[in-house]
Amino acid sequence: MARRLRDLLVAPEWRYIPEGWAYAERHPEVRGWNVAEVLAVYQAKWPRFVALLQGSGPLGVAHESSLQSRSDLVAHNATMAFAYCLTLAARKRDRISMLDWGGGIGHYYLLAQALLPEVAIEYHSKDVALLSQYGAQLFPQQQFSSDERCLQQRYDFVLASTSIHYSEQWQELLRRLARATTGYLYIAHTPVVQQVPSFVFLQRPYSYGYQTEYLGWCINQGELLAVAEEAGMRLLREFVYGQQPYIQAAPEQNSYRGYLFAPAHEDSHGA
């Protein structure tokens, strides 16, 4: 702990990694998300997260935050963007199937229930083993997995929030997610740059209690849209949230954005 506290004083939370994903091979502290400390933080915050979703107050709630209020503006932007996408997917339906790629322990399932309580959601989540196992305990009637068999079927709505940029081969993952939807694909809360090619960053989230480090992409928007188009998807709406974490030494600073797609052969409001 003394070493990590020392490192926090001299190293930023976010840092540009010019060597890319090879960095992890020489740095064992890059442990990713499948660590007990991440689950422990999620478990500790879960009762407060559940409580904040009750009632008719604003839904400016981010489970990664301290959860001191419902009025975080970045979280509210993200929630309302999700509400828009979910509502389109559920239009004229009383039941939909949903895949949440990177779904953790089911935060978005609970949020979806708060937003559309009259719509039954067949929920599927894919994440690392520790988080998926706990999510299955919280919601035993829903589907949680840590492998990619979920991509063998198709869904009315596919969500990937704060997740595809943690995959080294994000382009192939985007193509596979596109094939998994019959309706809408929402790539949400993704760090994006406009002028330079996609590049890798390191995040050191010790201040959240996670006790791990992980690599991710800042994805060039043009590259992302081109891959989606090649995968047969058409952009319906772009979202901004207001989150712009500073990445030390980055060739361009990022902003977190979201993109709602539908299959190109469908009309602009779905089938």
Backbone bond lengths (Angstrom), bond angles and torsions (degrees), N, CA, C in turn:
res aa  C-N    CA-C-N  psi(-1)  N-CA   C-N-CA  omega(-1)  CA-C   N-CA-C  phi
1 M - - - 1.450 - - 1.525 111.26 -
2 A 1.342 116.20 -37.19 1.465 118.88 178.71 1.526 110.50 -62.12
3 R 1.346 115.54 -41.13 1.463 118.55 179.66 1.518 110.54 -64.39
4 R 1.344 117.32 -41.31 1.462 120.07 -178.47 1.523 111.28 -68.80
5 L 1.336 116.71 -38.30 1.462 119.01 176.12 1.525 111.06 -63.04
6 R 1.333 115.79 -39.89 1.465 119.57 176.65 1.523 110.94 -62.03
7 D 1.335 115.43 -43.38 1.459 119.33 -179.15 1.528 111.10 -63.51
8 L 1.331 115.94 -37.59 1.465 118.99 -179.66 1.518 111.50 -63.24
9 L 1.342 116.91 -31.39 1.453 120.64 -178.92 1.523 111.80 -73.32
10 V 1.324 117.80 -24.19 1.459 119.79 -174.55 1.523 112.77 -114.24
11 A 1.329 117.99 -12.74 1.462 120.43 -176.33 1.524 109.71 -121.50
12 P 1.324 117.78 141.11 1.461 120.89 -179.68 1.524 111.52 -76.42
13 E 1.313 116.38 162.35 1.461 120.03 176.83 1.521 111.09 -67.53
14 W 1.341 116.81 -37.08 1.457 121.89 -177.12 1.526 108.53 -118.40
15 R 1.342 117.02 132.45 1.456 120.10 -177.62 1.526 110.56 -146.34
16 Y 1.304 116.15 138.32 1.469 123.14 175.20 1.518 109.90 -67.62
17 I 1.341 116.84 135.60 1.466 122.84 -179.81 1.522 108.43 -119.82
18 P 1.331 117.89 94.79 1.471 119.78 -174.83 1.518 113.82 -64.72
19 E 1.349 118.81 -27.60 1.471 119.73 -179.67 1.512 112.91 -80.01
20 G 1.309 117.54 -3.90 1.453 120.52 174.99 1.520 112.73 74.41
21 W 1.340 116.20 -147.93 1.457 122.11 -172.31 1.520 113.35 -70.52
22 A 1.332 117.86 -14.69 1.464 120.20 175.95 1.531 111.48 -64.04
23 Y 1.316 117.03 -18.95 1.468 122.06 179.04 1.529 111.36 -55.05
24 A 1.333 117.62 -38.42 1.460 121.54 -175.68 1.520 112.29 -65.32
25 E 1.317 117.92 -25.70 1.451 120.72 -177.68 1.523 111.95 -66.93
26 R 1.323 117.24 -25.67 1.468 121.77 -177.48 1.521 113.08 -108.16
27 H 1.330 116.66 3.46 1.459 119.78 -176.24 1.535 109.39 -132.27
28 P 1.327 117.55 93.29 1.465 120.30 -177.80 1.525 114.08 -64.93
29 E 1.327 116.58 -15.40 1.464 118.66 177.29 1.526 112.33 -69.81
30 V 1.342 117.43 -14.41 1.466 121.17 174.84 1.524 107.04 -79.94
31 R 1.317 114.89 88.29 1.469 121.47 -172.79 1.525 112.56 -100.15
32 G 1.316 117.30 -8.33 1.455 119.57 179.66 1.520 112.03 75.59
33 W 1.348 115.24 -154.60 1.453 121.70 -172.05 1.520 114.24 -99.40
34 N 1.313 118.21 -16.79 1.463 120.55 -174.53 1.528 110.25 -86.57
35 V 1.326 115.18 63.05 1.459 121.55 -179.18 1.527 109.01 -128.59
36 A 1.309 115.83 149.11 1.469 120.82 -174.28 1.523 112.10 -63.04
37 E 1.329 117.03 -32.12 1.465 119.32 -177.05 1.524 112.26 -64.88
38 V 1.328 117.32 -35.67 1.464 119.95 177.45 1.524 110.13 -63.83
39 L 1.329 116.71 -46.98 1.459 120.00 178.46 1.519 111.12 -61.31
40 A 1.314 118.11 -40.30 1.464 121.08 -178.93 1.524 111.09 -61.52
41 V 1.324 116.95 -40.45 1.468 120.16 177.54 1.522 110.26 -65.55
42 Y 1.323 116.89 -44.67 1.466 120.05 177.83 1.527 111.34 -58.13
43 Q 1.330 116.27 -44.49 1.459 120.46 -179.29 1.524 111.21 -62.95
44 A 1.322 116.54 -42.61 1.457 120.18 -178.26 1.523 112.15 -64.78
45 K 1.335 116.83 -34.10 1.458 120.98 -176.30 1.527 113.45 -88.64
46 W 1.313 117.52 -14.34 1.457 120.72 -171.54 1.529 113.64 -57.48
47 P 1.335 121.15 -47.61 1.468 119.19 -178.94 1.533 112.70 -59.31
48 R 1.315 117.37 -39.62 1.464 120.52 178.90 1.526 110.89 -67.70
49 F 1.335 117.62 -40.26 1.458 121.25 177.41 1.523 110.74 -60.37
50 V 1.325 116.65 -45.60 1.466 121.10 178.89 1.523 110.11 -60.51
51 A 1.313 117.25 -43.68 1.465 120.97 -177.89 1.522 111.80 -63.63
52 L 1.328 117.43 -38.54 1.464 120.66 -177.49 1.528 112.90 -70.36
53 L 1.317 118.04 -18.17 1.462 120.59 179.52 1.531 112.53 -87.06
54 Q 1.311 116.85 -4.34 1.459 120.15 -178.42 1.521 110.44 -81.64
55 G 1.332 116.57 154.22 1.448 120.99 173.90 1.517 113.55 80.65
56 S 1.332 115.23 -163.94 1.464 121.55 -173.38 1.526 113.42 -111.00
57 G 1.322 117.45 15.74 1.465 120.24 179.48 1.514 112.11 -74.30
58 P 1.334 117.67 174.86 1.467 120.94 178.73 1.522 111.19 -64.26
59 L 1.319 115.19 154.14 1.458 120.93 -178.27 1.532 110.92 -108.57
60 G 1.315 115.27 44.36 1.454 120.57 174.12 1.517 109.61 -83.42
61 V 1.326 115.21 66.00 1.463 122.27 -171.62 1.520 108.83 -125.70
62 A 1.310 117.50 119.60 1.467 122.38 174.90 1.511 108.26 -116.06
63 H 1.324 117.54 122.99 1.454 119.33 -174.97 1.522 112.15 -65.64
64 E 1.360 118.01 -19.97 1.457 120.72 178.28 1.521 112.20 -75.82
65 S 1.342 117.29 -16.96 1.459 121.52 -174.73 1.526 111.15 -83.18
66 S 1.331 115.38 -175.92 1.465 120.63 177.65 1.518 112.28 -74.68
67 L 1.340 118.25 -10.76 1.464 123.83 177.53 1.529 112.33 59.31
68 Q 1.323 115.50 38.90 1.455 119.44 179.36 1.515 112.64 -82.70
69 S 1.335 117.56 -18.61 1.462 119.75 179.57 1.515 109.87 -154.09
70 R 1.347 114.86 174.63 1.456 122.19 175.64 1.527 111.95 -95.78
71 S 1.310 118.78 5.87 1.463 121.26 -163.49 1.517 114.58 -113.89
72 D 1.321 118.02 24.63 1.459 120.71 175.05 1.533 108.92 -70.64
73 L 1.333 116.76 121.36 1.465 120.14 -172.75 1.519 112.90 -68.75
74 V 1.323 118.21 -39.21 1.468 120.36 177.72 1.528 109.92 -62.72
75 A 1.331 116.07 -44.47 1.460 119.73 178.47 1.521 111.16 -64.93
76 H 1.329 116.96 -37.37 1.465 119.47 179.24 1.526 110.80 -65.63
77 N 1.326 117.13 -41.91 1.473 120.04 176.12 1.526 110.70 -59.17
78 A 1.325 116.17 -44.50 1.464 120.00 -179.10 1.525 111.14 -65.20
79 T 1.329 116.66 -41.16 1.460 120.02 -179.44 1.520 111.71 -66.18
80 M 1.323 117.58 -43.13 1.461 120.09 -178.92 1.525 111.58 -69.43
81 A 1.328 116.97 -33.04 1.466 119.38 174.54 1.524 109.79 -65.29
82 F 1.330 117.15 -43.27 1.458 120.92 176.35 1.524 110.84 -61.53
83 A 1.328 116.89 -40.92 1.465 120.96 179.26 1.524 111.03 -60.74
84 Y 1.326 116.84 -41.56 1.466 121.01 178.82 1.532 110.33 -60.89
85 C 1.331 115.76 -47.10 1.465 119.97 -177.61 1.518 111.54 -67.13
86 L 1.324 116.14 -43.65 1.461 120.24 -179.81 1.526 110.98 -63.69
87 T 1.330 116.71 -40.28 1.463 120.85 -179.75 1.521 111.10 -64.58
88 L 1.318 117.77 -40.12 1.466 120.03 175.75 1.530 110.66 -61.05
89 A 1.339 115.99 -44.74 1.459 119.61 -179.15 1.526 111.99 -63.29
90 A 1.334 116.81 -31.55 1.469 121.12 -176.33 1.523 112.83 -96.71
91 R 1.325 117.51 5.74 1.467 120.25 -176.38 1.531 110.84 -57.84
92 K 1.336 116.08 126.71 1.468 124.27 178.84 1.531 112.91 63.56
93 R 1.326 116.95 23.63 1.459 120.56 179.08 1.529 108.93 -127.20
94 D 1.313 116.18 152.77 1.458 120.33 172.36 1.520 111.69 -109.48
95 R 1.361 115.70 2.66 1.462 120.73 178.35 1.522 109.21 -155.68
96 I 1.329 116.80 135.83 1.463 120.54 175.40 1.524 109.47 -137.60
97 S 1.329 115.29 157.34 1.464 121.31 172.07 1.522 108.19 -102.58
98 M 1.318 115.95 141.20 1.467 121.47 -173.79 1.520 109.91 -138.88
99 L 1.327 116.23 133.02 1.459 122.36 171.13 1.521 108.34 -108.40
100 D 1.320 116.39 125.38 1.459 122.83 178.33 1.522 107.33 -110.40
101 W 1.332 116.26 99.78 1.459 121.25 -177.75 1.535 108.26 -83.06
102 G 1.330 115.29 115.62 1.458 119.45 -172.30 1.519 110.76 85.56
103 G 1.330 115.84 36.38 1.460 121.44 -171.23 1.515 115.84 -78.41
104 G 1.325 118.53 -2.15 1.454 120.06 177.73 1.511 112.15 60.21
105 I 1.334 115.95 -127.23 1.469 120.98 -179.00 1.528 111.36 -104.39
106 G 1.341 116.75 11.72 1.458 120.01 173.47 1.512 115.48 106.91
107 H 1.318 117.42 24.52 1.467 120.18 -179.63 1.528 112.11 -57.22
108 Y 1.341 116.36 -43.90 1.467 118.76 -176.82 1.523 112.31 -73.32
109 Y 1.313 117.49 -24.36 1.469 118.78 174.56 1.525 110.02 -65.86
110 L 1.326 115.84 -45.43 1.460 119.80 178.68 1.524 110.61 -64.67
111 L 1.332 116.77 -39.59 1.462 120.50 178.53 1.528 110.75 -65.46
112 A 1.316 117.44 -40.95 1.468 120.84 178.31 1.523 110.97 -61.56
113 Q 1.329 116.93 -39.19 1.454 120.23 177.72 1.525 111.40 -64.25
114 A 1.334 116.60 -37.75 1.463 120.33 178.69 1.518 111.12 -68.08
115 L 1.332 116.92 -35.36 1.462 121.13 -177.68 1.519 112.89 -78.27
116 L 1.328 117.40 -41.54 1.467 122.19 -177.27 1.528 109.71 -129.80
117 P 1.322 117.09 71.47 1.472 119.24 -174.91 1.517 114.52 -64.69
118 E 1.342 117.96 -18.77 1.460 119.84 -177.34 1.526 112.56 -92.05
119 V 1.332 117.63 -1.14 1.461 121.73 179.37 1.522 109.58 -105.15
120 A 1.312 117.09 125.99 1.464 121.77 176.05 1.531 108.44 -79.22
121 I 1.319 116.40 131.50 1.462 121.05 -176.56 1.519 109.65 -117.55
122 E 1.313 115.12 118.51 1.463 121.49 171.33 1.523 106.19 -83.85
123 Y 1.313 115.83 102.11 1.458 122.01 -166.85 1.524 111.53 -101.41
124 H 1.316 115.02 130.18 1.458 122.75 175.31 1.525 107.84 -124.66
125 S 1.316 116.77 130.87 1.465 121.16 179.26 1.514 109.47 -125.27
126 K 1.333 115.49 140.03 1.459 120.82 173.26 1.526 108.27 -122.81
127 D 1.328 115.79 126.10 1.461 120.70 176.56 1.525 108.58 -158.04
128 V 1.323 116.24 -173.82 1.459 120.32 179.59 1.519 109.57 -66.19
129 A 1.326 116.41 162.46 1.459 121.58 -168.88 1.525 113.63 -60.15
130 L 1.340 117.82 -46.86 1.461 120.01 -176.67 1.523 112.01 -59.66
131 L 1.319 116.92 -43.36 1.456 120.43 -178.16 1.524 111.21 -72.31
132 S 1.329 116.71 -41.71 1.464 119.86 -179.74 1.519 111.80 -63.50
133 Q 1.316 116.76 -40.73 1.465 120.06 179.99 1.522 111.33 -62.53
134 Y 1.314 117.37 -40.21 1.454 119.51 179.38 1.522 111.10 -72.64
135 G 1.336 117.29 -39.31 1.456 120.14 176.58 1.509 112.07 -58.07
136 A 1.330 116.73 -38.04 1.466 120.68 178.69 1.522 111.35 -65.59
137 Q 1.323 117.32 -29.19 1.461 120.27 175.80 1.526 111.25 -72.26
138 L 1.337 116.80 -37.56 1.457 120.30 179.45 1.521 111.65 -70.30
139 F 1.321 116.57 -39.01 1.468 121.67 -175.11 1.528 109.54 -129.61
140 P 1.313 118.12 74.55 1.469 120.66 -174.48 1.524 113.99 -65.76
141 Q 1.325 118.15 -16.72 1.463 120.36 179.50 1.531 112.17 -85.21
142 Q 1.331 117.86 -8.57 1.457 122.23 -179.60 1.529 109.84 -105.60
143 Q 1.325 115.62 175.34 1.460 120.74 -172.51 1.525 111.15 -110.19
144 F 1.329 116.56 119.35 1.461 122.59 176.64 1.523 108.54 -122.17
145 S 1.334 116.95 134.17 1.462 120.15 -178.87 1.520 110.02 -144.10
146 S 1.327 115.11 157.89 1.458 120.76 176.80 1.518 111.48 -115.05
147 D 1.328 117.08 6.65 1.462 120.39 174.56 1.527 108.88 -115.00
148 E 1.302 116.40 -175.94 1.460 120.00 -172.93 1.527 113.46 -104.17
149 R 1.315 117.47 18.88 1.455 119.72 177.40 1.523 112.36 -64.09
150 C 1.333 116.22 -22.31 1.465 119.59 178.45 1.520 112.01 -61.01
151 L 1.328 117.43 -23.48 1.459 120.73 -179.70 1.524 112.65 -79.68
152 Q 1.324 117.04 -0.78 1.460 120.40 177.57 1.521 112.42 -82.70
153 Q 1.325 117.49 -8.70 1.451 120.64 175.75 1.516 109.89 -122.27
154 R 1.334 116.79 177.25 1.458 121.17 -174.76 1.522 109.96 -121.97
155 Y 1.343 114.63 155.68 1.452 121.51 -171.44 1.530 110.35 -134.92
156 D 1.335 114.74 156.55 1.464 119.40 175.61 1.526 111.43 -68.40
157 F 1.335 115.68 -31.87 1.461 120.81 -174.12 1.520 108.62 -144.29
158 V 1.332 116.67 125.38 1.456 122.01 176.42 1.524 108.17 -116.25
159 L 1.312 115.81 125.02 1.461 123.44 179.18 1.515 109.25 -114.79
160 A 1.331 116.31 133.17 1.463 121.40 170.93 1.525 106.33 -132.38
161 S 1.324 116.17 94.29 1.462 121.19 -176.11 1.521 110.07 -106.43
162 T 1.323 115.76 126.33 1.468 122.50 -179.84 1.520 109.89 50.46
163 S 1.335 116.38 48.13 1.465 116.94 -173.48 1.520 115.23 -141.43
164 I 1.346 120.33 -43.91 1.469 116.85 -170.96 1.524 111.65 -66.50
165 H 1.326 117.87 -26.69 1.465 118.65 -177.81 1.526 112.47 -73.95
166 Y 1.334 117.99 -7.78 1.457 120.72 174.18 1.526 112.34 -88.77
167 S 1.312 117.89 0.83 1.459 122.13 177.18 1.525 109.30 -98.94
168 E 1.320 116.50 128.22 1.465 119.82 -179.31 1.522 110.64 -58.65
169 Q 1.341 117.12 -42.31 1.458 121.80 178.40 1.534 109.25 -99.38
170 W 1.325 116.15 65.21 1.462 119.71 -174.69 1.521 111.75 -65.14
171 Q 1.329 117.73 -30.39 1.463 120.25 -179.34 1.527 111.52 -62.69
172 E 1.333 116.85 -46.01 1.460 120.29 179.13 1.521 111.01 -66.74
173 L 1.325 116.54 -37.69 1.463 118.92 177.06 1.520 110.69 -62.66
174 L 1.319 118.30 -42.25 1.461 121.03 178.66 1.526 110.64 -60.88
175 R 1.320 117.38 -41.25 1.464 120.20 178.30 1.532 111.12 -62.45
176 R 1.319 116.55 -41.35 1.455 120.22 -178.62 1.532 111.59 -69.52
177 L 1.307 116.81 -38.15 1.466 119.74 176.01 1.520 110.63 -64.72
178 A 1.326 117.00 -37.27 1.467 120.37 178.09 1.524 110.81 -62.79
179 R 1.320 116.65 -39.15 1.467 119.89 179.20 1.523 112.19 -69.95
180 A 1.333 117.16 -18.36 1.461 120.75 -174.90 1.522 113.60 -87.05
181 T 1.331 118.22 -5.54 1.462 118.98 -177.70 1.523 111.87 -110.00
182 T 1.311 114.53 140.96 1.463 120.61 170.32 1.522 110.88 -99.77
183 G 1.339 116.27 -6.70 1.458 119.95 -175.83 1.513 113.54 -130.77
184 Y 1.311 116.95 -77.32 1.458 121.11 -172.85 1.518 110.88 -132.24
185 L 1.327 114.72 146.22 1.455 123.27 173.82 1.520 107.48 -125.12
186 Y 1.335 116.07 121.61 1.459 121.03 -179.12 1.522 109.03 -116.30
187 I 1.337 116.06 108.28 1.463 122.79 174.62 1.523 106.07 -92.45
188 A 1.319 116.47 106.21 1.464 121.10 -167.93 1.524 111.81 -114.38
189 H 1.321 114.00 151.34 1.463 122.22 169.31 1.527 111.43 51.67
190 T 1.323 115.01 59.14 1.458 122.41 -176.47 1.522 109.74 -118.22
191 P 1.351 119.19 131.90 1.463 120.55 178.52 1.527 110.47 -71.68
192 V 1.328 115.23 125.33 1.460 121.14 -170.76 1.529 110.00 -129.49
193 V 1.339 115.41 143.11 1.467 122.43 171.31 1.516 108.36 -121.30
194 Q 1.324 116.00 161.54 1.459 120.68 -173.66 1.523 113.92 -110.80
195 Q 1.324 118.28 -34.59 1.454 121.13 -168.28 1.521 114.45 -103.19
196 V 1.315 117.62 -33.18 1.464 120.50 -174.77 1.533 109.55 -105.59
197 P 1.337 117.60 159.94 1.470 119.27 176.13 1.525 111.42 -62.81
198 S 1.309 115.40 161.42 1.463 120.85 177.41 1.530 110.24 -55.64
199 F 1.324 115.76 142.05 1.464 120.28 -179.87 1.525 109.40 -141.70
200 V 1.338 115.80 166.63 1.463 122.36 -174.60 1.522 110.04 -100.94
201 F 1.327 115.49 141.70 1.459 121.48 173.97 1.523 109.26 -127.14
202 L 1.311 115.05 162.74 1.453 123.02 173.90 1.516 109.01 -112.70
203 Q 1.334 116.90 133.79 1.457 120.50 171.69 1.511 109.28 -114.29
204 R 1.335 115.64 137.64 1.456 122.93 -178.80 1.530 106.86 -119.74
205 P 1.320 119.02 86.11 1.468 121.62 -169.11 1.529 113.95 -88.42
206 Y 1.327 117.53 40.51 1.450 119.64 -178.30 1.528 112.53 -63.37
207 S 1.319 117.00 -28.53 1.465 119.39 -179.29 1.521 112.20 -65.86
208 Y 1.352 117.46 -19.67 1.461 121.40 176.57 1.528 112.19 -87.45
209 G 1.325 116.75 -6.30 1.450 120.80 -177.22 1.508 114.38 89.10
210 Y 1.340 117.90 9.16 1.456 120.46 -173.06 1.529 114.06 -76.53
211 Q 1.338 118.58 -24.50 1.459 122.02 177.35 1.524 112.33 53.99
212 T 1.314 116.36 45.59 1.455 121.67 178.50 1.524 107.70 -155.38
213 E 1.303 115.75 171.92 1.460 122.19 171.41 1.514 107.54 -134.14
214 Y 1.340 116.40 154.09 1.460 118.43 177.98 1.515 110.53 -151.09
215 L 1.326 113.75 154.95 1.454 122.31 178.21 1.516 110.05 -96.46
216 G 1.311 115.61 153.74 1.457 120.72 175.45 1.518 110.39 -155.90
217 W 1.306 115.23 166.82 1.459 121.85 177.20 1.521 111.33 -97.00
218 C 1.311 116.93 139.20 1.461 121.54 154.81 1.523 104.52 -91.57
219 I 1.316 116.61 113.95 1.460 121.10 -170.17 1.519 110.25 -95.57
220 N 1.316 115.72 130.98 1.460 120.41 174.94 1.525 109.09 -66.96
221 Q 1.326 116.53 129.52 1.463 120.30 -175.14 1.531 111.93 -60.68
222 G 1.313 117.41 -41.86 1.455 119.99 179.36 1.512 111.97 -61.28
223 E 1.346 116.92 -39.74 1.456 120.71 177.70 1.525 110.71 -63.77
224 L 1.324 116.48 -44.24 1.471 120.50 -178.97 1.522 110.90 -62.07
225 L 1.329 116.76 -46.38 1.466 119.52 -178.53 1.522 111.79 -67.24
226 A 1.341 116.83 -33.93 1.463 119.78 178.75 1.531 111.05 -67.21
227 V 1.330 116.96 -41.84 1.465 120.02 178.69 1.525 110.05 -64.15
228 A 1.343 116.64 -42.36 1.461 119.81 179.21 1.528 111.08 -62.61
229 E 1.322 116.94 -41.23 1.462 120.13 179.52 1.521 110.85 -65.04
230 E 1.333 116.80 -42.12 1.461 120.36 177.57 1.528 111.50 -62.11
231 A 1.343 116.03 -28.56 1.461 121.16 179.93 1.526 111.84 -83.75
232 G 1.327 117.36 5.53 1.454 120.76 176.56 1.509 114.71 86.90
233 M 1.352 116.87 20.30 1.457 120.61 -178.49 1.527 110.70 -107.98
234 R 1.316 114.73 151.21 1.456 122.25 178.54 1.520 109.76 -120.58
235 L 1.329 116.43 133.06 1.460 121.00 -178.82 1.524 110.01 -73.44
236 L 1.334 115.82 126.74 1.460 121.29 177.16 1.515 112.42 -101.20
237 R 1.331 116.86 -37.71 1.459 119.73 -175.82 1.511 109.95 -159.00
238 E 1.334 116.18 140.56 1.463 122.94 174.44 1.526 108.46 -109.01
239 F 1.326 116.63 144.94 1.455 121.83 -177.85 1.526 110.60 -126.08
240 V 1.322 116.26 147.53 1.464 122.27 169.61 1.523 107.63 -121.33
241 Y 1.319 115.65 150.29 1.459 119.86 -175.60 1.526 113.34 -116.71
242 G 1.338 116.45 -26.82 1.453 119.37 -177.28 1.513 114.08 102.93
243 Q 1.330 117.27 2.63 1.459 121.12 178.38 1.521 109.63 -93.47
244 Q 1.331 116.68 125.91 1.462 122.24 -178.24 1.528 109.81 -142.65
245 P 1.321 118.48 70.91 1.463 120.23 -178.50 1.527 111.04 -64.52
246 Y 1.317 115.93 137.81 1.464 120.53 -179.25 1.525 109.61 -80.30
247 I 1.323 115.98 126.76 1.460 122.35 178.71 1.521 108.03 -107.47
248 Q 1.309 115.93 115.75 1.462 120.70 -177.03 1.524 111.42 -59.73
249 A 1.329 116.18 130.14 1.473 124.44 174.54 1.520 113.91 69.44
250 A 1.319 118.74 10.61 1.467 120.37 -178.99 1.526 111.19 -67.55
251 P 1.333 118.42 145.08 1.466 120.60 178.38 1.525 113.22 -67.25
252 E 1.328 116.70 -20.63 1.466 122.57 174.40 1.524 107.39 -155.06
253 Q 1.317 115.95 139.89 1.457 118.96 177.22 1.528 110.25 -80.12
254 N 1.303 115.47 150.49 1.456 122.34 -171.37 1.520 112.26 -101.78
255 S 1.314 114.98 167.78 1.459 121.79 164.28 1.522 107.20 -138.05
256 Y 1.320 116.00 145.36 1.455 120.09 179.58 1.523 109.45 -81.25
257 R 1.330 115.74 128.07 1.458 121.92 -176.84 1.526 110.14 -135.07
258 G 1.330 114.51 166.17 1.445 120.88 177.31 1.512 110.71 -133.41
259 Y 1.346 117.03 156.57 1.461 122.40 -175.88 1.517 109.15 -141.41
260 L 1.320 116.11 124.45 1.456 121.67 176.75 1.516 108.62 -102.44
261 F 1.334 115.64 124.42 1.457 122.22 -178.86 1.528 110.15 -119.12
262 A 1.324 114.86 157.75 1.460 122.63 169.46 1.521 107.13 -137.79
263 P 1.343 117.84 156.68 1.463 119.41 176.15 1.522 111.27 -55.21
264 A 1.314 116.85 136.72 1.459 121.03 -173.29 1.516 112.93 -62.59
265 H 1.324 117.92 -23.52 1.457 119.65 -177.56 1.518 112.25 -82.35
266 E 1.363 118.11 -8.08 1.457 121.15 178.77 1.524 109.64 -91.83
267 D 1.345 116.36 160.03 1.471 119.19 175.10 1.525 108.74 -72.59
268 S 1.336 116.33 171.65 1.456 121.75 -169.12 1.504 114.20 -66.20
269 H 1.334 118.87 -11.90 1.455 120.81 179.04 1.511 111.73 -118.10
270 G 1.328 116.01 23.56 1.456 120.12 176.28 1.510 112.17 88.18
271 A 1.327 113.87 178.50 1.466 120.08 -176.91 1.515 110.64 -70.11
